[in-house]
């Protein structure tokens, strides 16, 4: 009798819903013990989770496991990793692991300068380098806190919104500032300006006629983020003999080649981190991928000419950079600069701001700030960044290096 009454009531509600043009309210599913507890402990987290698509289909235990049951056993809560996400999103995780974002953690840990940094900056404190490089794939033992599971760098917890990850503003936390201000370059380019002006007119993600970071670097939602030049704007081999000569000088200052031009153990780091292109085929594959994106709006000729102009900016930047390296290297060869204890190479660009002399600090600025802005500004269609923040500052630093070298040599003669 009770079941009949419930069924009758349900039919009445459904009928009324149809008459009113609405759907009858569904009976709420019982709350899990996770939700019931965390509504008191971390109510904002529960609210975020409930607002997302995952919150309508999954319970917290799907990602965090079932072992954590009280305040006394918090350590038993599993910390999600890309493998956790792969249970439902195997293709996206496979793409992610084929791209350079997945290598960010390993690339950071391979840098010689990291050993000099305070633990919160390089470790699980996520206060410096690790705060952005946490997007990289890690061993389970290295996932020591929430927010270090890689996927949640873009699909932030606990809403895990696809719409959020498609918004270019999602990228700006990491792709800004000193060495790779891609956000600022794009935002103030014609592409970014159109997007910003038209945001909200057509879609909540902005203009449909202006490319975003995702348009070019995650085409079609492909998570295998990669670029033709790589982070260091280096490729081997180089057909232009003069360019190749400059390139060898740069690779030696990076410690990838030794003084005789032979590969060192650091070559494996470059290969593993995919921060350079080590074959013509690899470069051509990524260039073709970008051309395909560009030609959705521009003619192929226009796209090819603009990308080639960016390549030439790399060439011109390398010419100035290599000469500055040779000047500093000559000071070591003449004994005017002393190799720091524990350094295998000198100068060593991968020591970054740990360089021990003012002249090498200028060399570091050419490498990590000015050269980066020169070629990145060119490829992001931002002439001001390419010229005034990149090229002009690189020339200025190169003059300081030559002047400082002359002063050191003059002091030796006295």
C-alpha positions in Angstrom: 0.0 0.0 0.0 2.8 2.4 0.9 4.6 1.7 -2.4 1.4 2.4 -4.3 1.0 5.7 -2.5 4.6 6.7 -3.3 4.1 5.8 -7.0 0.9 7.7 -7.2 2.5 10.7 -5.6 5.4 10.5 -8.1 3.0 10.3 -11.0 1.0 13.3 -9.7 4.3 15.4 -9.3 5.4 14.4 -12.8 2.0 15.3 -14.3 2.0 18.7 -12.5 5.5 19.2 -13.8 4.4 18.6 -17.4 1.5 20.9 -16.9 3.7 23.7 -15.4 6.4 23.2 -18.1 8.9 22.0 -15.5 10.4 18.7 -14.4 9.4 17.3 -11.1 12.2 17.6 -8.5 14.3 14.5 -8.2 14.7 12.9 -4.8 18.2 13.8 -3.5 20.7 11.0 -3.3 21.9 10.2 0.2 25.1 12.1 1.2 28.3 10.1 1.6 30.1 10.2 4.8 32.8 12.3 3.1 30.4 15.0 2.1 28.6 15.0 5.5 31.9 15.5 7.3 33.5 18.0 5.0 30.5 20.2 4.9 31.6 21.0 8.5 35.4 20.9 8.0 35.9 22.4 4.5 32.5 23.6 3.3 33.9 25.6 0.4 35.6 22.5 -1.0 32.3 20.7 -0.9 30.5 23.6 -2.5 33.1 23.7 -5.3 32.9 19.9 -5.9 29.1 20.0 -6.0 29.2 22.8 -8.6 31.3 20.8 -11.0 30.3 18.0 -13.4 32.3 15.4 -11.4 30.4 16.3 -8.3 27.1 15.2 -10.0 28.5 11.8 -10.9 31.3 10.8 -8.5 31.9 10.7 -4.8 35.1 12.0 -3.1 36.3 8.4 -2.6 36.7 8.0 -6.4 39.8 10.1 -6.3 40.8 10.0 -2.6 40.0 6.4 -1.7 38.0 5.1 1.2 40.7 4.6 3.9 40.5 8.1 5.4 37.5 8.1 7.8 38.3 10.6 10.5 40.5 13.6 11.6 43.0 11.1 13.0 43.8 9.3 9.8 44.0 12.2 7.3 47.2 10.8 5.9 45.3 7.8 4.5 43.5 10.1 2.0 45.0 9.3 -1.4 46.5 12.2 -3.3 45.3 12.1 -6.9 47.8 11.8 -9.8 47.4 11.7 -13.6 46.9 7.9 -13.1 43.8 8.7 -11.0 42.4 11.0 -13.8 43.2 8.3 -16.4 40.6 6.0 -14.9 38.0 8.2 -16.6 40.1 10.3 -19.1 42.7 7.9 -20.5 43.1 9.7 -23.9 43.7 13.1 -22.3 46.3 11.7 -19.8 48.1 9.9 -22.7 48.2 13.2 -24.6 49.4 15.1 -21.5 52.2 12.7 -21.1 53.3 13.1 -24.7 53.7 16.9 -24.2 56.2 19.1 -22.4 53.9 20.0 -19.5 54.3 16.5 -18.1 58.1 16.9 -18.1 58.1 20.2 -16.1 58.8 18.6 -12.8 61.7 16.5 -14.1 63.2 19.5 -16.0 63.1 21.6 -12.8 64.9 19.0 -10.8 67.6 18.6 -13.4 68.7 22.2 -13.1 72.1 22.6 -11.3 70.9 25.8 -9.7 68.1 24.0 -7.8 70.5 22.7 -5.2 71.1 26.3 -4.0 67.4 27.1 -3.5 65.4 27.0 -0.2 63.2 24.0 0.2 59.8 25.7 -0.1 60.9 27.1 -3.4 62.0 23.9 -4.9 60.0 21.3 -2.9 56.5 20.7 -1.9 56.1 24.2 -0.5 55.2 25.3 -4.1 56.4 28.9 -3.3 58.8 29.3 -6.3 60.0 27.1 -9.1 57.9 24.1 -7.9 54.7 26.2 -7.8 54.5 26.2 -11.6 56.6 23.1 -12.4 54.2 21.0 -10.3 52.2 20.5 -13.5 54.8 17.9 -14.3 54.3 14.2 -13.8 55.8 12.8 -10.6 56.5 9.7 -8.8 53.9 8.8 -6.2 56.4 9.5 -3.4 56.8 13.1 -4.7 53.1 14.0 -4.5 53.1 15.2 -1.0 50.3 17.7 -0.8 47.0 18.6 -2.6 47.5 20.6 -5.7 50.4 18.7 -7.0 48.6 16.1 -9.1 49.4 17.9 -12.4 46.0 17.9 -14.1 44.6 20.3 -11.4 47.1 22.9 -12.5 44.7 23.8 -15.2 41.4 22.1 -14.1 41.7 23.5 -10.6 40.2 21.6 -7.7 37.5 20.9 -6.8 35.3 22.1 -9.6 37.7 20.7 -12.3 36.0 22.9 -14.9 36.7 22.3 -18.6 35.5 25.9 -19.3 38.1 27.3 -16.9 40.9 25.3 -18.5 39.9 26.6 -21.9 40.1 30.2 -20.8 43.5 31.8 -21.6 43.6 33.5 -18.2 44.2 30.1 -16.7 47.7 30.1 -18.3 48.9 33.4 -16.9 49.9 32.2 -13.4 52.9 30.4 -14.9 53.4 31.9 -18.4 54.2 35.4 -17.2 57.0 37.5 -15.9 60.7 37.2 -16.1 61.7 34.5 -18.5 58.5 33.6 -20.4 55.9 36.4 -20.3 53.7 34.7 -22.9 50.6 35.9 -21.2 51.5 39.5 -21.4 52.8 39.2 -24.9 49.6 37.5 -26.1 47.3 39.8 -24.0 48.7 43.0 -25.6 49.0 41.6 -29.1 46.3 42.1 -31.7 45.1 38.6 -31.0 44.7 39.2 -27.3 43.3 42.6 -27.7 40.5 41.3 -30.0 39.8 38.5 -27.6 39.5 40.9 -24.6 37.3 43.4 -26.5 34.9 40.7 -27.6 34.8 38.6 -24.5 31.2 37.9 -23.5 29.8 39.0 -26.9 29.9 35.5 -28.5 31.0 33.0 -25.9 31.9 33.0 -22.2 35.4 32.1 -23.3 35.8 35.3 -25.4 36.0 36.1 -29.1 35.7 33.3 -31.6 37.8 35.1 -34.1 40.9 35.7 -32.0 43.2 32.7 -31.1 43.9 32.0 -27.4 46.7 30.1 -25.8 44.6 26.9 -26.2 43.8 27.6 -29.8 47.5 27.4 -30.8 49.0 25.1 -28.1 46.1 22.7 -27.4 44.5 22.5 -30.9 41.2 20.6 -30.7 41.8 20.0 -27.0 44.9 17.9 -27.6 46.8 18.0 -24.3 50.2 17.1 -25.9 51.5 20.7 -25.6 54.7 21.2 -27.7 56.4 23.9 -29.8 58.8 23.7 -32.7 61.6 25.6 -31.0 61.2 24.3 -27.5 61.8 26.3 -24.4 65.4 27.0 -25.2 64.9 27.9 -28.9 67.6 25.4 -29.8 67.6 22.9 -32.6 70.3 20.6 -34.0 71.6 20.3 -36.6 71.6 23.7 -38.2 72.3 24.0 -41.9 73.6 27.6 -41.7 77.3 27.2 -40.8 77.6 30.5 -39.0 74.4 29.9 -37.1 75.7 26.4 -36.2 78.9 27.9 -34.9 76.9 30.2 -32.6 74.7 27.3 -31.6 77.7 25.2 -30.6 78.9 28.1 -28.4 75.5 28.2 -26.7 75.4 24.4 -26.2 78.8 24.5 -24.6 77.8 27.3 -22.2 74.8 25.1 -21.3 77.1 22.2 -20.6 75.4 20.1 -23.2 78.6 20.0 -25.3 82.1 19.9 -23.9 85.0 22.1 -25.0 85.7 19.8 -27.9 82.1 19.8 -29.1 81.3 16.3 -27.8 78.0 15.5 -26.0 78.0 15.5 -22.2 75.7 13.8 -19.7 73.5 16.9 -19.8 72.4 16.0 -23.3 70.2 13.3 -21.7 68.6 16.0 -19.6 67.8 18.1 -22.7 66.5 15.0 -24.5 64.4 13.9 -21.5 62.9 17.3 -20.9 62.3 18.0 -24.6 63.5 21.6 -24.2 65.2 21.5 -27.6 64.6 19.9 -31.0 67.3 17.3 -31.7 66.3 16.4 -35.3 65.0 18.1 -38.4 62.0 15.8 -38.4 61.0 16.7 -34.8 61.2 20.4 -35.6 59.3 20.0 -38.9 56.5 18.0 -37.2 55.8 20.8 -34.6 56.1 23.5 -37.3 53.5 21.8 -39.4 51.2 21.5 -36.5 51.4 25.3 -35.9 51.0 26.1 -39.6 47.8 24.0 -39.6 46.5 26.2 -36.8 47.6 29.5 -38.3 46.0 28.7 -41.7 42.6 28.3 -40.2 42.5 32.2 -40.3 45.5 33.2 -42.4 46.8 32.2 -45.8 49.5 29.6 -45.8 52.0 32.1 -47.4 51.3 34.7 -44.7 51.7 32.1 -41.9 54.9 30.7 -43.3 56.4 34.2 -43.8 55.6 35.2 -40.2 56.9 32.0 -38.7 60.1 32.4 -40.8 60.5 35.9 -39.5 60.4 34.5 -36.0 63.1 32.0 -36.9 65.3 34.8 -38.1 64.8 36.6 -34.8 66.2 33.5 -33.1 69.1 33.6 -35.5 69.9 37.3 -34.8 69.5 36.8 -31.0 71.9 33.8 -31.1 74.5 35.9 -32.8 74.6 38.5 -30.0 74.3 35.8 -27.3 77.1 33.6 -28.6 79.5 36.6 -28.8 78.7 37.5 -25.2 79.4 33.9 -24.2 82.8 33.9 -26.0 83.8 37.1 -24.3 83.0 35.7 -20.8 84.7 32.3 -21.7 87.9 34.2 -22.8 88.1 35.7 -19.3 88.1 32.2 -17.8 90.7 31.1 -20.3 92.9 34.0 -19.4 92.5 33.4 -15.6 90.7 36.6 -15.0 87.7 34.7 -13.8 88.0 31.6 -11.5 85.8 28.6 -11.9 83.6 28.3 -8.7 84.1 25.2 -6.6 81.8 22.4 -7.6 81.1 23.7 -11.1 81.9 21.4 -14.1 81.5 24.1 -16.7 82.3 27.8 -16.7 80.5 29.8 -17.7 77.5 27.6 -16.8 74.2 29.1 -18.0 72.2 26.4 -16.1 73.4 27.9 -12.8 71.1 30.9 -13.7 71.3 33.7 -11.1 73.7 31.7 -9.0 76.4 33.2 -11.3 79.2 34.5 -9.1 80.3 37.7 -11.0 78.5 40.8 -12.3 79.5 40.1 -15.9 78.0 36.6 -15.7 74.8 38.0 -14.2 74.5 40.1 -17.4 75.1 36.9 -19.4 72.3 35.2 -17.5 70.0 38.1 -18.2 70.7 37.8 -21.9 69.9 34.1 -21.7 66.9 33.9 -19.6 65.2 37.3 -20.0 66.2 39.3 -23.1 66.8 36.5 -25.6 63.6 34.8 -24.5 61.6 38.0 -25.0 63.1 38.6 -28.4 62.0 35.3 -30.0 58.9 34.7 -27.9 57.6 38.2 -28.6 58.2 37.6 -32.3 56.2 34.4 -32.3 53.4 35.9 -30.2 52.9 38.8 -32.6 54.0 41.4 -30.1 56.6 43.7 -31.7 57.1 45.8 -28.5 58.2 42.8 -26.5 60.4 41.5 -29.3 62.1 44.9 -29.7 62.2 47.0 -26.6 62.0 44.3 -23.9 64.0 41.8 -25.8 66.3 42.9 -28.6 67.2 46.3 -27.2 67.9 45.1 -23.7 70.0 42.2 -25.1 72.2 44.7 -27.0 72.5 46.9 -23.9 73.6 43.9 -21.8 76.1 42.8 -24.5 77.7 46.3 -24.4 78.0 46.0 -20.6 79.7 42.6 -20.9 82.3 43.9 -23.4 83.0 47.0 -21.3 83.4 44.9 -18.1 85.7 42.5 -20.0 87.9 45.4 -21.2 88.1 46.8 -17.7 89.2 43.4 -16.3 91.9 43.0 -19.0 93.1 46.6 -18.4 93.4 45.8 -14.7 95.5 42.8 -15.5 97.9 44.9 -17.6 98.4 47.3 -14.7 
